[in-house]
Amino acid sequence: MRKTRMELAKGTRRLSLFDDLWTKQDGRCAICGEAIPRGRFDVPHATIWKKTRPTFDHIRPRAKGGGDAPANVQLAHARCNRRKGDSWKPNG
């Protein structure tokens, strides 16, 4: 099945956002601060990849009114993102 131009553009934007966040965060999880493997073969086993793979984490969760704007997204390990869930407290 062929992807539409819109789907291809969305995929390109996601990669660009990933690369921007990767550089900004120096390849580290925004929650725990440990290094995030960039690719599946940077870790020795698929189970480790499943837990440590990079995910997009919403700083202010969508469930609490946060959007998908780049300023509201950070990279985090899958396990850290799952642990955080939709917990969020406003500053101030």
Secondary structure, DSSP 4 states (H G I P E B T S, - for coil): -PPPHHHHHHHHHHHHHHHHHHHHTTTB-TTT--B--SSGGGSS-HHHHHHHSEEEEESS-GGGT----GGGEEEEEHHHHHHHTT------
